[in-house]
Amino acid sequence: MFVCASIGYNQNHKAEPMDLIWFRQGLYGSSDPLELDVLYDHPLKNNVAVFRDSWSDPGANYAAIKGGVSDYAITNSLHNNLDIGTFVLDALGVRWAVDLGKEDKDYNAPGYFTTDPEANPNRWDFYRTRAEGSNTLVINPDAKPDQALDANAPIIAYDSKPEGGYAIVDMTSAYKDDVVYAKRGMMMGQYRSSILLQDELQLKAPSDLYWFMHTEAPEITVAPDGKSAILKQNGKRLYAELLSPSAASFEVRTATPLSPSHNKGVAPNGNLRKLTVHIP
């Protein structure tokens, strides 16, 4: 059967489900894509930009950033979270910036698939469905959803070259009540050895601003001036530096809601914490 699977693939030039079981490295020749970066772009779906420095190195640098839509009426789905601008980051064989995803208890909790604001609880009362449960921004948090439900955040710029790549998400519609514009850029630079995450905002009025990065790193040491932090996990270290603004500093928080009312039905998030920037 192993030989037949190989012959079948070569003749038909496509993989079959059982190839997942029979696959061996080198069976079909080189399996590594040529491109290190890719942009998945669709106007009515979640567009994502992905960057890496290797396909074969288990300690490769990897990062991805998400734009997309949050309007369930457009996507015809109640599975969307308010996570425009969220990102993940791997390095040294460790995932440093994690996406919480769903939790099984959420799916069985009353109101998890309810978007009726009169319902109690409703979908936006669950921590993991909100922006504060993702690696993105929260502006002037209150009891309401913390990103606009009709947001459409396209990736407006993307480039990929051997020395690195970048993408920019226009998040303005996600925070339209509070900003004139909001953009988030991610760049894998310095010959793919570092990640730069840059937010550019013009606020309509003085605002309460949060920046979150969820992590499983059990040890996070913030420098006395708050401008840098070292995360330690599995014997590896990640250095994070806050370049601007001057009024900002790192702090460490638990992966819990800003308001207790947004923790309905959700199990504790284990040892997860979040590297945070809070500018009151």
C-alpha atoms as an extended CHARMM CRD file, in Angstrom:
* protein
*
       280  EXT
         1         1  MET       CA              0.0000000000        0.0000000000        0.0000000000  PROA      1               0.0000000000
         2         2  PHE       CA              2.8870000000        2.3430000000        0.7440000000  PROA      2               0.0000000000
         3         3  VAL       CA              4.2440000000        1.9440000000       -2.8020000000  PROA      3               0.0000000000
         4         4  CYS       CA              0.7940000000        2.3130000000       -4.3550000000  PROA      4               0.0000000000
         5         5  ALA       CA              0.2500000000        5.5900000000       -2.5120000000  PROA      5               0.0000000000
         6         6  SER       CA              3.5040000000        6.9230000000       -3.8940000000  PROA      6               0.0000000000
         7         7  ILE       CA              2.6890000000        5.8290000000       -7.4420000000  PROA      7               0.0000000000
         8         8  GLY       CA             -0.8350000000        7.2170000000       -7.1940000000  PROA      8               0.0000000000
         9         9  TYR       CA              0.4450000000       10.6110000000       -6.1310000000  PROA      9               0.0000000000
        10        10  ASN       CA              3.0000000000       10.7850000000       -8.9410000000  PROA      10              0.0000000000
        11        11  GLN       CA              0.4460000000        9.8260000000      -11.5860000000  PROA      11              0.0000000000
        12        12  ASN       CA             -2.3920000000       12.0630000000      -10.4100000000  PROA      12              0.0000000000
        13        13  HSD       CA             -0.2690000000       14.9300000000       -9.0830000000  PROA      13              0.0000000000
        14        14  LYS       CA             -2.4110000000       15.2870000000       -5.9960000000  PROA      14              0.0000000000
        15        15  ALA       CA             -2.4120000000       13.9810000000       -2.4470000000  PROA      15              0.0000000000
        16        16  GLU       CA             -5.0940000000       11.7560000000       -0.9880000000  PROA      16              0.0000000000
        17        17  PRO       CA             -6.2550000000       11.6720000000        2.6540000000  PROA      17              0.0000000000
        18        18  MET       CA             -4.3560000000        8.4540000000        3.3940000000  PROA      18              0.0000000000
        19        19  ASP       CA             -1.1090000000       10.1650000000        2.3610000000  PROA      19              0.0000000000
        20        20  LEU       CA             -1.2350000000       11.8520000000        5.7690000000  PROA      20              0.0000000000
        21        21  ILE       CA             -0.6820000000        8.4100000000        7.2880000000  PROA      21              0.0000000000
        22        22  TRP       CA              1.7870000000        7.0730000000        4.7380000000  PROA      22              0.0000000000
        23        23  PHE       CA              3.8270000000       10.2350000000        4.2900000000  PROA      23              0.0000000000
        24        24  ARG       CA              7.5660000000       10.0200000000        4.8670000000  PROA      24              0.0000000000
        25        25  GLN       CA             10.0060000000       12.9050000000        4.4370000000  PROA      25              0.0000000000
        26        26  GLY       CA             11.3370000000       12.8910000000        0.8750000000  PROA      26              0.0000000000
        27        27  LEU       CA              8.7010000000       10.4370000000       -0.4010000000  PROA      27              0.0000000000
        28        28  TYR       CA              7.3740000000       12.9540000000       -2.9220000000  PROA      28              0.0000000000
        29        29  GLY       CA             10.5800000000       14.8970000000       -3.3900000000  PROA      29              0.0000000000
        30        30  SER       CA             11.1110000000       18.2100000000       -1.6750000000  PROA      30              0.0000000000
        31        31  SER       CA              8.0340000000       19.1140000000        0.3510000000  PROA      31              0.0000000000
        32        32  ASP       CA              9.1310000000       22.6040000000        1.3700000000  PROA      32              0.0000000000
        33        33  PRO       CA              7.3710000000       25.5090000000       -0.3730000000  PROA      33              0.0000000000
        34        34  LEU       CA              9.5880000000       28.0000000000       -2.1390000000  PROA      34              0.0000000000
        35        35  GLU       CA              8.0110000000       31.0310000000       -0.4680000000  PROA      35              0.0000000000
        36        36  LEU       CA              8.7660000000       31.9470000000        3.1320000000  PROA      36              0.0000000000
        37        37  ASP       CA              5.8750000000       34.4130000000        3.3440000000  PROA      37              0.0000000000
        38        38  VAL       CA              2.3010000000       34.3460000000        2.1590000000  PROA      38              0.0000000000
        39        39  LEU       CA             -0.7400000000       36.6220000000        2.1430000000  PROA      39              0.0000000000
        40        40  TYR       CA             -4.1870000000       35.0380000000        2.3690000000  PROA      40              0.0000000000
        41        41  ASP       CA             -6.4250000000       37.8620000000        1.2270000000  PROA      41              0.0000000000
        42        42  HSD       CA            -10.2020000000       37.7430000000        0.7510000000  PROA      42              0.0000000000
        43        43  PRO       CA            -12.4680000000       40.8080000000        1.0220000000  PROA      43              0.0000000000
        44        44  LEU       CA            -15.2040000000       39.0150000000        2.9880000000  PROA      44              0.0000000000
        45        45  LYS       CA            -13.1200000000       36.6030000000        5.0310000000  PROA      45              0.0000000000
        46        46  ASN       CA            -10.2950000000       36.6860000000        7.5230000000  PROA      46              0.0000000000
        47        47  ASN       CA             -7.1680000000       37.7990000000        5.7040000000  PROA      47              0.0000000000
        48        48  VAL       CA             -3.8660000000       36.7680000000        7.2380000000  PROA      48              0.0000000000
        49        49  ALA       CA             -0.2060000000       37.4760000000        6.4890000000  PROA      49              0.0000000000
        50        50  VAL       CA              2.3770000000       34.8800000000        7.5190000000  PROA      50              0.0000000000
        51        51  PHE       CA              6.1750000000       35.1720000000        7.7400000000  PROA      51              0.0000000000
        52        52  ARG       CA              8.9500000000       32.6790000000        8.5880000000  PROA      52              0.0000000000
        53        53  ASP       CA             12.6810000000       32.3080000000        8.1610000000  PROA      53              0.0000000000
        54        54  SER       CA             12.7760000000       28.5700000000        7.3950000000  PROA      54              0.0000000000
        55        55  TRP       CA             10.5950000000       25.5740000000        6.6030000000  PROA      55              0.0000000000
        56        56  SER       CA             13.0620000000       22.9830000000        7.8600000000  PROA      56              0.0000000000
        57        57  ASP       CA             14.4960000000       24.4950000000       11.0600000000  PROA      57              0.0000000000
        58        58  PRO       CA             12.4140000000       23.4220000000       14.1130000000  PROA      58              0.0000000000
        59        59  GLY       CA             13.5840000000       26.5970000000       15.8540000000  PROA      59              0.0000000000
        60        60  ALA       CA             12.5680000000       28.8800000000       12.9990000000  PROA      60              0.0000000000
        61        61  ASN       CA             11.1470000000       32.3470000000       13.5200000000  PROA      61              0.0000000000
        62        62  TYR       CA              7.4650000000       32.4660000000       12.5900000000  PROA      62              0.0000000000
        63        63  ALA       CA              4.8960000000       35.2390000000       12.8790000000  PROA      63              0.0000000000
        64        64  ALA       CA              1.4070000000       35.8990000000       11.5700000000  PROA      64              0.0000000000
        65        65  ILE       CA             -1.0290000000       38.7970000000       11.7600000000  PROA      65              0.0000000000
        66        66  LYS       CA             -4.7830000000       38.8290000000       11.1120000000  PROA      66              0.0000000000
        67        67  GLY       CA             -7.0950000000       41.3630000000        9.5480000000  PROA      67              0.0000000000
        68        68  GLY       CA            -10.5180000000       40.3410000000        8.2960000000  PROA      68              0.0000000000
        69        69  VAL       CA            -14.1190000000       40.9890000000        9.2270000000  PROA      69              0.0000000000
        70        70  SER       CA            -15.9660000000       40.7040000000       12.5210000000  PROA      70              0.0000000000
        71        71  ASP       CA            -19.5200000000       41.0710000000       11.1990000000  PROA      71              0.0000000000
        72        72  TYR       CA            -21.2720000000       37.7180000000       11.5520000000  PROA      72              0.0000000000
        73        73  ALA       CA            -23.9560000000       38.9060000000        9.1110000000  PROA      73              0.0000000000
        74        74  ILE       CA            -21.3310000000       39.1890000000        6.3630000000  PROA      74              0.0000000000
        75        75  THR       CA            -19.5430000000       35.9540000000        7.1420000000  PROA      75              0.0000000000
        76        76  ASN       CA            -22.7550000000       34.0540000000        7.9160000000  PROA      76              0.0000000000
        77        77  SER       CA            -21.0080000000       32.6270000000       10.9480000000  PROA      77              0.0000000000
        78        78  LEU       CA            -21.2110000000       32.9380000000       14.7090000000  PROA      78              0.0000000000
        79        79  HSD       CA            -17.6910000000       31.5820000000       15.1420000000  PROA      79              0.0000000000
        80        80  ASN       CA            -15.9370000000       34.9320000000       14.6830000000  PROA      80              0.0000000000
        81        81  ASN       CA            -14.1660000000       36.5960000000       17.5750000000  PROA      81              0.0000000000
        82        82  LEU       CA            -13.3890000000       40.2770000000       18.0050000000  PROA      82              0.0000000000
        83        83  ASP       CA             -9.7260000000       39.6750000000       17.2020000000  PROA      83              0.0000000000
        84        84  ILE       CA             -8.8370000000       42.0130000000       14.3540000000  PROA      84              0.0000000000
        85        85  GLY       CA             -5.1230000000       42.7910000000       14.5450000000  PROA      85              0.0000000000
        86        86  THR       CA             -4.2110000000       39.7620000000       16.6290000000  PROA      86              0.0000000000
        87        87  PHE       CA             -0.8590000000       38.0750000000       16.0600000000  PROA      87              0.0000000000
        88        88  VAL       CA              1.1530000000       34.9810000000       16.9680000000  PROA      88              0.0000000000
        89        89  LEU       CA              4.9110000000       34.6120000000       17.3070000000  PROA      89              0.0000000000
        90        90  ASP       CA              7.2340000000       31.5760000000       17.4120000000  PROA      90              0.0000000000
        91        91  ALA       CA             11.0010000000       31.5080000000       17.9060000000  PROA      91              0.0000000000
        92        92  LEU       CA             13.5520000000       28.9660000000       19.1320000000  PROA      92              0.0000000000
        93        93  GLY       CA             10.9620000000       26.2100000000       18.9780000000  PROA      93              0.0000000000
        94        94  VAL       CA              8.6470000000       28.0520000000       21.3850000000  PROA      94              0.0000000000
        95        95  ARG       CA              5.3290000000       29.8230000000       20.7970000000  PROA      95              0.0000000000
        96        96  TRP       CA              5.6790000000       33.1180000000       22.6320000000  PROA      96              0.0000000000
        97        97  ALA       CA              2.5420000000       34.9910000000       21.5440000000  PROA      97              0.0000000000
        98        98  VAL       CA             -0.3840000000       32.5640000000       21.6750000000  PROA      98              0.0000000000
        99        99  ASP       CA             -3.9130000000       32.6940000000       20.3430000000  PROA      99              0.0000000000
       100       100  LEU       CA             -6.3510000000       31.3980000000       22.9550000000  PROA      100             0.0000000000
       101       101  GLY       CA             -8.8260000000       30.0870000000       20.3900000000  PROA      101             0.0000000000
       102       102  LYS       CA            -11.9920000000       28.5050000000       21.6640000000  PROA      102             0.0000000000
       103       103  GLU       CA            -12.4730000000       26.5380000000       24.8220000000  PROA      103             0.0000000000
       104       104  ASP       CA            -14.7230000000       23.4920000000       24.8910000000  PROA      104             0.0000000000
       105       105  LYS       CA            -16.6320000000       24.7860000000       27.8740000000  PROA      105             0.0000000000
       106       106  ASP       CA            -17.4400000000       27.9230000000       25.8900000000  PROA      106             0.0000000000
       107       107  TYR       CA            -19.2080000000       25.9360000000       23.1960000000  PROA      107             0.0000000000
       108       108  ASN       CA            -21.5580000000       24.3800000000       25.7410000000  PROA      108             0.0000000000
       109       109  ALA       CA            -22.1350000000       27.5410000000       27.7460000000  PROA      109             0.0000000000
       110       110  PRO       CA            -25.5040000000       29.3460000000       27.4820000000  PROA      110             0.0000000000
       111       111  GLY       CA            -25.2540000000       32.3720000000       25.2320000000  PROA      111             0.0000000000
       112       112  TYR       CA            -21.9640000000       31.4970000000       23.5460000000  PROA      112             0.0000000000
       113       113  PHE       CA            -23.5900000000       31.6450000000       20.1070000000  PROA      113             0.0000000000
       114       114  THR       CA            -25.9550000000       34.4810000000       21.0140000000  PROA      114             0.0000000000
       115       115  THR       CA            -25.3730000000       37.9880000000       19.6880000000  PROA      115             0.0000000000
       116       116  ASP       CA            -28.6180000000       39.4670000000       20.9860000000  PROA      116             0.0000000000
       117       117  PRO       CA            -27.5710000000       42.3060000000       23.3130000000  PROA      117             0.0000000000
       118       118  GLU       CA            -30.6410000000       41.5760000000       25.4540000000  PROA      118             0.0000000000
       119       119  ALA       CA            -29.4630000000       38.0290000000       26.1090000000  PROA      119             0.0000000000
       120       120  ASN       CA            -27.6210000000       37.3710000000       29.3340000000  PROA      120             0.0000000000
       121       121  PRO       CA            -24.9780000000       36.2430000000       28.8100000000  PROA      121             0.0000000000
       122       122  ASN       CA            -24.3060000000       36.8030000000       25.1450000000  PROA      122             0.0000000000
       123       123  ARG       CA            -21.3260000000       35.9880000000       22.9450000000  PROA      123             0.0000000000
       124       124  TRP       CA            -19.3880000000       39.1550000000       23.7640000000  PROA      124             0.0000000000
       125       125  ASP       CA            -19.4440000000       38.4330000000       27.5040000000  PROA      125             0.0000000000
       126       126  PHE       CA            -16.9090000000       35.6290000000       26.9980000000  PROA      126             0.0000000000
       127       127  TYR       CA            -13.2700000000       36.5810000000       27.4800000000  PROA      127             0.0000000000
       128       128  ARG       CA            -11.9420000000       34.6170000000       24.5190000000  PROA      128             0.0000000000
       129       129  THR       CA            -14.4000000000       36.1550000000       22.0600000000  PROA      129             0.0000000000
       130       130  ARG       CA            -13.3580000000       39.7040000000       22.9340000000  PROA      130             0.0000000000
       131       131  ALA       CA            -10.4140000000       41.8180000000       21.7990000000  PROA      131             0.0000000000
       132       132  GLU       CA             -9.0700000000       41.7600000000       25.3570000000  PROA      132             0.0000000000
       133       133  GLY       CA             -8.7490000000       37.9720000000       25.0080000000  PROA      133             0.0000000000
       134       134  SER       CA             -6.5970000000       38.3690000000       21.8810000000  PROA      134             0.0000000000
       135       135  ASN       CA             -3.2300000000       39.9200000000       21.0570000000  PROA      135             0.0000000000
       136       136  THR       CA             -4.5770000000       43.2460000000       19.9010000000  PROA      136             0.0000000000
       137       137  LEU       CA             -5.6780000000       46.6690000000       21.1380000000  PROA      137             0.0000000000
       138       138  VAL       CA             -8.5110000000       47.6530000000       23.4710000000  PROA      138             0.0000000000
       139       139  ILE       CA             -9.5680000000       51.2980000000       23.5840000000  PROA      139             0.0000000000
       140       140  ASN       CA            -11.8470000000       52.7470000000       26.2920000000  PROA      140             0.0000000000
       141       141  PRO       CA            -13.1380000000       49.3660000000       27.5320000000  PROA      141             0.0000000000
       142       142  ASP       CA            -16.6660000000       49.1300000000       28.8850000000  PROA      142             0.0000000000
       143       143  ALA       CA            -19.4640000000       46.5660000000       28.9930000000  PROA      143             0.0000000000
       144       144  LYS       CA            -19.9950000000       46.6940000000       25.2320000000  PROA      144             0.0000000000
       145       145  PRO       CA            -18.0940000000       44.6890000000       22.5850000000  PROA      145             0.0000000000
       146       146  ASP       CA            -14.5220000000       46.0110000000       22.4410000000  PROA      146             0.0000000000
       147       147  GLN       CA            -14.3310000000       46.0460000000       18.6350000000  PROA      147             0.0000000000
       148       148  ALA       CA            -17.0500000000       47.0860000000       16.2070000000  PROA      148             0.0000000000
       149       149  LEU       CA            -19.3090000000       44.2170000000       15.1460000000  PROA      149             0.0000000000
       150       150  ASP       CA            -19.3820000000       45.4690000000       11.5390000000  PROA      150             0.0000000000
       151       151  ALA       CA            -15.6170000000       45.9820000000       11.2190000000  PROA      151             0.0000000000
       152       152  ASN       CA            -13.8130000000       45.1770000000        7.9800000000  PROA      152             0.0000000000
       153       153  ALA       CA            -10.0370000000       45.4010000000        8.3600000000  PROA      153             0.0000000000
       154       154  PRO       CA             -8.1510000000       44.7630000000        5.1190000000  PROA      154             0.0000000000
       155       155  ILE       CA             -4.4360000000       44.1790000000        4.7980000000  PROA      155             0.0000000000
       156       156  ILE       CA             -3.5620000000       47.3340000000        2.8850000000  PROA      156             0.0000000000
       157       157  ALA       CA              0.1510000000       46.6920000000        2.3000000000  PROA      157             0.0000000000
       158       158  TYR       CA              2.2590000000       43.5650000000        1.9770000000  PROA      158             0.0000000000
       159       159  ASP       CA              5.7360000000       42.7750000000        0.7310000000  PROA      159             0.0000000000
       160       160  SER       CA              8.0550000000       39.8020000000        0.8180000000  PROA      160             0.0000000000
       161       161  LYS       CA             11.7580000000       39.7570000000        0.0030000000  PROA      161             0.0000000000
       162       162  PRO       CA             14.6210000000       37.4030000000        0.9030000000  PROA      162             0.0000000000
       163       163  GLU       CA             15.7350000000       39.6400000000        3.7550000000  PROA      163             0.0000000000
       164       164  GLY       CA             12.2280000000       39.9120000000        5.2580000000  PROA      164             0.0000000000
       165       165  GLY       CA              8.6220000000       40.9300000000        4.7660000000  PROA      165             0.0000000000
       166       166  TYR       CA              5.8490000000       43.0420000000        6.2250000000  PROA      166             0.0000000000
       167       167  ALA       CA              2.0870000000       43.5730000000        6.2770000000  PROA      167             0.0000000000
       168       168  ILE       CA             -0.1240000000       46.4380000000        7.4320000000  PROA      168             0.0000000000
       169       169  VAL       CA             -3.7040000000       45.9990000000        8.6810000000  PROA      169             0.0000000000
       170       170  ASP       CA             -6.1240000000       48.9430000000        8.5770000000  PROA      170             0.0000000000
       171       171  MET       CA             -8.0000000000       48.4820000000       11.8680000000  PROA      171             0.0000000000
       172       172  THR       CA             -9.8310000000       51.8270000000       11.7440000000  PROA      172             0.0000000000
       173       173  SER       CA            -13.2930000000       50.3010000000       11.3640000000  PROA      173             0.0000000000
       174       174  ALA       CA            -12.7540000000       48.0740000000       14.4170000000  PROA      174             0.0000000000
       175       175  TYR       CA            -12.2930000000       51.1410000000       16.6430000000  PROA      175             0.0000000000
       176       176  LYS       CA            -14.3330000000       53.6640000000       14.6680000000  PROA      176             0.0000000000
       177       177  ASP       CA            -15.9910000000       55.2230000000       17.7450000000  PROA      177             0.0000000000
       178       178  ASP       CA            -12.6310000000       56.1610000000       19.2250000000  PROA      178             0.0000000000
       179       179  VAL       CA            -10.1320000000       56.7500000000       16.4120000000  PROA      179             0.0000000000
       180       180  VAL       CA             -9.6510000000       58.8110000000       13.2930000000  PROA      180             0.0000000000
       181       181  TYR       CA             -7.4910000000       55.9510000000       12.0570000000  PROA      181             0.0000000000
       182       182  ALA       CA             -5.7390000000       52.8970000000       13.4620000000  PROA      182             0.0000000000
       183       183  LYS       CA             -3.1840000000       50.7800000000       11.6430000000  PROA      183             0.0000000000
       184       184  ARG       CA             -1.0540000000       47.8610000000       12.7730000000  PROA      184             0.0000000000
       185       185  GLY       CA              2.0520000000       46.7410000000       10.9240000000  PROA      185             0.0000000000
       186       186  MET       CA              4.1410000000       43.6170000000       11.4000000000  PROA      186             0.0000000000
       187       187  MET       CA              7.6130000000       43.2330000000        9.9190000000  PROA      187             0.0000000000
       188       188  MET       CA             10.0110000000       40.3110000000       10.0090000000  PROA      188             0.0000000000
       189       189  GLY       CA             13.2720000000       42.1560000000        9.4500000000  PROA      189             0.0000000000
       190       190  GLN       CA             17.0310000000       42.1670000000        9.9990000000  PROA      190             0.0000000000
       191       191  TYR       CA             17.3100000000       39.1880000000        7.6720000000  PROA      191             0.0000000000
       192       192  ARG       CA             14.3890000000       37.5040000000        9.4250000000  PROA      192             0.0000000000
       193       193  SER       CA             15.9760000000       37.5960000000       12.8690000000  PROA      193             0.0000000000
       194       194  SER       CA             13.5280000000       39.9910000000       14.5720000000  PROA      194             0.0000000000
       195       195  ILE       CA              9.8610000000       40.9980000000       14.6090000000  PROA      195             0.0000000000
       196       196  LEU       CA              8.6460000000       44.5860000000       14.7410000000  PROA      196             0.0000000000
       197       197  LEU       CA              5.0180000000       45.2660000000       15.6460000000  PROA      197             0.0000000000
       198       198  GLN       CA              3.9840000000       48.8820000000       15.1200000000  PROA      198             0.0000000000
       199       199  ASP       CA              0.6520000000       50.5460000000       15.9030000000  PROA      199             0.0000000000
       200       200  GLU       CA             -0.2170000000       53.9510000000       14.5210000000  PROA      200             0.0000000000
       201       201  LEU       CA             -3.3340000000       55.6760000000       15.8790000000  PROA      201             0.0000000000
       202       202  GLN       CA             -4.9680000000       59.0530000000       15.9000000000  PROA      202             0.0000000000
       203       203  LEU       CA             -7.5180000000       59.1980000000       18.6890000000  PROA      203             0.0000000000
       204       204  LYS       CA            -10.6320000000       61.3400000000       18.5970000000  PROA      204             0.0000000000
       205       205  ALA       CA            -10.2480000000       62.2260000000       22.2770000000  PROA      205             0.0000000000
       206       206  PRO       CA             -8.0380000000       61.3560000000       25.2680000000  PROA      206             0.0000000000
       207       207  SER       CA             -8.4960000000       57.6170000000       25.7250000000  PROA      207             0.0000000000
       208       208  ASP       CA             -7.6990000000       54.6000000000       27.8630000000  PROA      208             0.0000000000
       209       209  LEU       CA             -5.5110000000       52.3400000000       25.7100000000  PROA      209             0.0000000000
       210       210  TYR       CA             -4.4230000000       48.7230000000       26.2170000000  PROA      210             0.0000000000
       211       211  TRP       CA             -1.9880000000       46.5770000000       24.1880000000  PROA      211             0.0000000000
       212       212  PHE       CA             -1.9860000000       42.8360000000       24.9360000000  PROA      212             0.0000000000
       213       213  MET       CA              0.1960000000       39.8340000000       24.1140000000  PROA      213             0.0000000000
       214       214  HSD       CA             -0.8950000000       36.5290000000       25.6730000000  PROA      214             0.0000000000
       215       215  THR       CA              1.9060000000       34.1140000000       26.5020000000  PROA      215             0.0000000000
       216       216  GLU       CA              2.5440000000       30.8060000000       28.2560000000  PROA      216             0.0000000000
       217       217  ALA       CA              6.0170000000       31.9290000000       29.3290000000  PROA      217             0.0000000000
       218       218  PRO       CA              6.1770000000       31.0880000000       33.0610000000  PROA      218             0.0000000000
       219       219  GLU       CA              8.7510000000       33.7940000000       33.7730000000  PROA      219             0.0000000000
       220       220  ILE       CA              8.5300000000       37.3930000000       32.5620000000  PROA      220             0.0000000000
       221       221  THR       CA             11.0120000000       39.9420000000       33.8760000000  PROA      221             0.0000000000
       222       222  VAL       CA             10.2250000000       43.5750000000       33.1390000000  PROA      222             0.0000000000
       223       223  ALA       CA             13.1260000000       46.0440000000       33.3160000000  PROA      223             0.0000000000
       224       224  PRO       CA             12.9130000000       48.7160000000       36.0590000000  PROA      224             0.0000000000
       225       225  ASP       CA             12.1410000000       51.4170000000       33.4940000000  PROA      225             0.0000000000
       226       226  GLY       CA              9.4110000000       49.2900000000       31.9060000000  PROA      226             0.0000000000
       227       227  LYS       CA             10.8970000000       49.6560000000       28.4290000000  PROA      227             0.0000000000
       228       228  SER       CA             11.9360000000       46.0340000000       27.9400000000  PROA      228             0.0000000000
       229       229  ALA       CA             11.1010000000       42.5470000000       29.1290000000  PROA      229             0.0000000000
       230       230  ILE       CA             12.6600000000       39.0890000000       28.9810000000  PROA      230             0.0000000000
       231       231  LEU       CA             10.3440000000       36.1020000000       28.6270000000  PROA      231             0.0000000000
       232       232  LYS       CA             11.6580000000       32.6510000000       29.5810000000  PROA      232             0.0000000000
       233       233  GLN       CA             10.1240000000       29.3620000000       28.4860000000  PROA      233             0.0000000000
       234       234  ASN       CA             11.5220000000       25.8450000000       27.9980000000  PROA      234             0.0000000000
       235       235  GLY       CA             15.0480000000       27.0770000000       28.6600000000  PROA      235             0.0000000000
       236       236  LYS       CA             14.7600000000       29.7130000000       25.8970000000  PROA      236             0.0000000000
       237       237  ARG       CA             14.5600000000       33.4940000000       26.1520000000  PROA      237             0.0000000000
       238       238  LEU       CA             12.7750000000       36.1640000000       24.1400000000  PROA      238             0.0000000000
       239       239  TYR       CA             13.7260000000       39.8140000000       24.4160000000  PROA      239             0.0000000000
       240       240  ALA       CA             10.9670000000       42.3940000000       23.9340000000  PROA      240             0.0000000000
       241       241  GLU       CA             11.6890000000       46.1050000000       23.6580000000  PROA      241             0.0000000000
       242       242  LEU       CA              9.1710000000       48.9270000000       23.7360000000  PROA      242             0.0000000000
       243       243  LEU       CA             10.4130000000       51.5940000000       21.3350000000  PROA      243             0.0000000000
       244       244  SER       CA              7.6370000000       54.1740000000       21.7220000000  PROA      244             0.0000000000
       245       245  PRO       CA              5.7200000000       56.1200000000       22.9280000000  PROA      245             0.0000000000
       246       246  SER       CA              7.7450000000       57.5310000000       25.7940000000  PROA      246             0.0000000000
       247       247  ALA       CA              4.7320000000       57.4410000000       28.1280000000  PROA      247             0.0000000000
       248       248  ALA       CA              4.3000000000       53.6680000000       27.6900000000  PROA      248             0.0000000000
       249       249  SER       CA              5.7770000000       50.8650000000       29.7540000000  PROA      249             0.0000000000
       250       250  PHE       CA              5.4280000000       47.0880000000       29.9680000000  PROA      250             0.0000000000
       251       251  GLU       CA              3.5690000000       45.3540000000       32.7690000000  PROA      251             0.0000000000
       252       252  VAL       CA              2.4190000000       41.7760000000       33.3120000000  PROA      252             0.0000000000
       253       253  ARG       CA             -1.2190000000       40.8450000000       33.8910000000  PROA      253             0.0000000000
       254       254  THR       CA             -3.1450000000       37.6400000000       34.3040000000  PROA      254             0.0000000000
       255       255  ALA       CA             -5.2500000000       36.4280000000       31.3660000000  PROA      255             0.0000000000
       256       256  THR       CA             -8.4650000000       37.6030000000       32.9630000000  PROA      256             0.0000000000
       257       257  PRO       CA            -11.0980000000       40.1180000000       31.8550000000  PROA      257             0.0000000000
       258       258  LEU       CA            -10.8850000000       43.8160000000       32.5650000000  PROA      258             0.0000000000
       259       259  SER       CA            -14.4660000000       43.4620000000       33.8310000000  PROA      259             0.0000000000
       260       260  PRO       CA            -15.7150000000       40.3990000000       35.7740000000  PROA      260             0.0000000000
       261       261  SER       CA            -18.9110000000       40.4910000000       33.6990000000  PROA      261             0.0000000000
       262       262  HSD       CA            -16.9260000000       39.2880000000       30.6840000000  PROA      262             0.0000000000
       263       263  ASN       CA            -15.8750000000       35.9850000000       32.2250000000  PROA      263             0.0000000000
       264       264  LYS       CA            -19.1770000000       34.1280000000       32.0220000000  PROA      264             0.0000000000
       265       265  GLY       CA            -18.8470000000       30.4130000000       31.4210000000  PROA      265             0.0000000000
       266       266  VAL       CA            -15.1080000000       30.4710000000       30.7700000000  PROA      266             0.0000000000
       267       267  ALA       CA            -12.7210000000       28.1410000000       32.5740000000  PROA      267             0.0000000000
       268       268  PRO       CA             -9.5310000000       29.6660000000       34.0110000000  PROA      268             0.0000000000
       269       269  ASN       CA             -6.8340000000       30.2120000000       31.4020000000  PROA      269             0.0000000000
       270       270  GLY       CA             -4.2460000000       28.1100000000       33.2300000000  PROA      270             0.0000000000
       271       271  ASN       CA             -0.8390000000       29.7270000000       33.5160000000  PROA      271             0.0000000000
       272       272  LEU       CA             -1.4410000000       32.1510000000       30.6730000000  PROA      272             0.0000000000
       273       273  ARG       CA             -0.4630000000       35.7310000000       31.2930000000  PROA      273             0.0000000000
       274       274  LYS       CA             -0.2910000000       38.7650000000       29.1000000000  PROA      274             0.0000000000
       275       275  LEU       CA              2.4940000000       41.1920000000       28.4620000000  PROA      275             0.0000000000
       276       276  THR       CA              0.6390000000       44.4810000000       28.5910000000  PROA      276             0.0000000000
       277       277  VAL       CA              1.0360000000       48.1300000000       27.7270000000  PROA      277             0.0000000000
       278       278  HSD       CA             -1.5450000000       50.3600000000       29.4280000000  PROA      278             0.0000000000
       279       279  ILE       CA             -1.6830000000       54.0790000000       28.7000000000  PROA      279             0.0000000000
       280       280  PRO       CA             -4.4830000000       55.6530000000       30.7910000000  PROA      280             0.0000000000
